[in-house]
Amino acid sequence: MSSSRTMLITGVSSGFGRALAQEALAAGYRVVGTVRSEQAKQSFEALNAASAFGRILDVTDFDSIGNVVNEIEANVGPLDVLVNNAGYGHEGVMEESSLVEMRRQFDVNVFGAVAVMKSVLPFMRERRRGHILNITSMGGFITMPGIAYYCGSKFALEGISEVLGKEVKPFGIRVTAVAPGSFRTEWAGRSMVRTPRSIPDYDSLFDPIRKGREEKSGRQLGDPAKAARAMLSIIESDAPPSHLLLGSDALGLVREKLSSLSAEFDTWESITRSTDG
């Protein structure tokens, strides 16, 4: 892989972002990674003094994103790949969780990703090439109690990614929504925001889910390094998919959801069709 290709990854301090940055650097990419502190910037740039470029950016600082992207284009190189990885998980029963928490979840996971895409797209469109990867989640297809805001944000990003892919395909730009299952990242650990419990009616449903998630954190099936290599193979593909599941758990759960939906549609088909005419 030629070192002339440049990749921008949001959120490279840990998890998928860090793993993908390391794989891309090893493959010869110039990698620009966004972080939120000077210390994290120095840590990232230490990975490769010649090819790792840290930029301090909070993706919810929407007014700053365009300036950062313009500076990268001018001083590092034309962006060939954008990976929207910055995000976090919110856990909490919906009735107990504030709208402020929901707004923050969507600001980071949805609005931040869209704002970065909107800043990068004019350059890619002018060059008639580029690839955007949006890291979503199997929670963008399936749901489980206690992560309503998170699933909502990932469902939104899945839909936005699919529409955008259709809009920019004529310009040679590809869009892939990458939906990981359970991986050994900090998603369920220090990165997760948890709403305190307050309504006893939900105890029997949710308390075991929260406890189980905390106990499994760090012991999930998925290997972030292998996920990074899978993403790099998609980036280098001549015909990348619009949706990519990562992990056998994601594949099984999403297939189960699709099968269940199909069965439900069949059960209620007569009612569905009764509204025509």
HUWOUR-V476035 format. One record per helix or strand of 2 or more residues. SS is the DSSP state (H for helix, E for strand). FROM is the first residue (numbers start at 0). LEN is the number of residues. If there is no record, write none. Layout:
ss: <SS & SS>
from: <FROM & FROM>
len: <LEN & LEN>
//
This chain:
ss: <E & H & E & H & E & H & E & E & H & H & E & H & H & E & E & H & H & E & H & H>
from: <5 & 14 & 29 & 37 & 51 & 61 & 78 & 89 & 93 & 98 & 129 & 137 & 147 & 172 & 192 & 199 & 223 & 242 & 247 & 268>
len: <5 & 12 & 6 & 8 & 5 & 14 & 6 & 3 & 3 & 29 & 6 & 3 & 24 & 8 & 2 & 17 & 12 & 4 & 20 & 5>
//
